[in-house]
């Protein structure tokens, strides 16, 4: 998707924010074939319903215990602000409020809200952190079943849920937030992992002057400088093969940290393939299109985005997964998004199980990024 959980029960945060599930198709390629030539520390654990991995070069005289404590503290602050599974978190309190009742929000909450608003507007509403009523109506919270497609919700039920999907009714005035419609709530799960990565990277850079690091939460990645082999970090992208595991994944492409981004990189991957079903010879995603109120058919199985922050990349990867592929590609080009789509070579091959069954399609911005030399 952190050293402390964004929820009291980390397994629950596999529930998606509304548009896509936890990203798992962006895995780390750390030049393992070479022997390390620099001393790097590593941290790993469970968080946000997924796992985190941090690798960094420790400056002389720096206390690694202090680094861990600083990371824990910042992530706990995010938990207390944005976890929907903590009853007294800011977001939980907001979701319980009636219309026109204000609540004070912190800087983390405000930043994520601003990112969400930006992508919501630029994606034409494909990214919407108020979409959970539709997810619940379709019963696609943590798993997707063909039974719901066989007996879908009525148009009246969909319309009732859509009435509560209204990001425009969420109003911010300074550090005050309120809603203009009863029943509207926020869920930041589709941007929280990315923002968590940004926060950890900020701790490393700003508090401890660490310049060589890689931070990953659930497939969302920030990297800087070089790895333990003194090479630019390189991120491998898996082919979106349903049922693939950590030990059985098949890499289809790699993105190397470019010089043009200041020898830093911020990546996020969203995928539909780990939570989808086939019905009437069509593959349906668990992802709900907020604009139609129905599951996506014909969306890209995997989308990777590079952006100025991992939170922004996370939101855009989610948004592009919530559109039909052709629309997503056109939107990414129009918005100058560095995006890589992994799609089937043959759309009729819904049971693809080999890397040869897939192809990558890149926007102009992603092509330019991958063509850039690392040094």
Beta strands, then each sheet from edge to edge (+ up, - down):
strand 1: 26-29
strand 2: 41-47
strand 3: 50-56
strand 4: 103-104
strand 5: 170-173
strand 6: 176-179
strand 7: 213-217
strand 8: 220-224
strand 9: 234-238
strand 10: 251-256
strand 11: 264-271
strand 12: 276-279
strand 13: 282-289
strand 14: 294-297
strand 15: 302-306
strand 16: 338-344
strand 17: 358-362
sheet 1: 1+ 9- 10+
sheet 2: 2+ 3- 7+ 8- 11+ 15- 16+ 17-
sheet 3: 4+ 6- 5+
sheet 4: 12+ 13- 14+
end
